Amino acid sequence: MKYRFEREGKSFDIDVVPSGGGFLLRTADGESQHVRVETRADGSQRAFTPWGELELVSARRGSEVWAHVDGRRLAARVERARPAGVGGASVGAAGAVLAPMAGKLLRLDVGLGDQVKAGQAVAVVEAMKMENELVAPLDGVVVELGPAPPAALDKGALIVRLEPR
């Protein structure tokens, strides 16, 4: 999945790919780094990175992300550079929000007939012990819903279909 981070007026594009029990982070210049995040029973997290091991505490609301990393407080705005469902060959495909990988549908944030804006959260899918917020790829109306949560999902399963408005 491609993400765009904005921090202190600067924008960074990064590609995040699940890999080897963690994630491969690729920057626009082609540099790649492997990061693994371990979540403990008490909910605390530890990241294993090329730069060392880091204790993490993080929160997200919409596109705003806050993190405490080894005593430093960080804040950034994070958005998908290419929202879920974009890139299909037809208009129907452009309005489809699909499971990015096999996992479990935890929550639907929309119902049939709801009007949504591009970038609005529509569902949350859990995969590899990570919660992934899926967003609307376009402004539209919800015309079809996939399975009701909680439900197991295969990669590419339809979660929400939007009709452009």
C-alpha positions, 0 to 999 in steps of 0.5 A: 500500500502506498502512503503519503506522510506529511510532517512539518510541511514536508511530504514523503511517499512510502510503499508498505509491503507485508514481508517476513513477519513485518513490513518492507518500507520503500521510499520514492528513491528506491531505498528499502528497510525491513521493520517488524512490530511486536505487540505484547499481551499488555498492548505495548509495542516494540519495533525492530528496525535497522536503526535499533529497537524502539518502544512505541505508543501510537494513536490515530484519528482519521489521517492524524497520527501521534506516536511516542517513540523512545521518549520523543513525541511525533505527529504526522498526517498520513494518507493513502497515496492510492486509496483502496479500490482505485486503479480498476478498469471500469467505473464499478471497479473504481468505486469498489473497496476491496480487502487489501489482503486476507484478514478479518473484517472488524468494522463497517463505518457505513451503511447502504445508502450512505453518502461518503467523501473520498478519503472517508473511513468505510471499514477496518480490516485486521490482518497480521495483527494490524488494524487497517483502515480502508477509505473511500476512493471517491465521493459516492453513495454506498450501493453494496456491502460485503459480509457483515463483521466480524467476517473472514476475508480473502484478498480482493474480497468486496467490502463496500461498493460505491456509486460515484455522485 
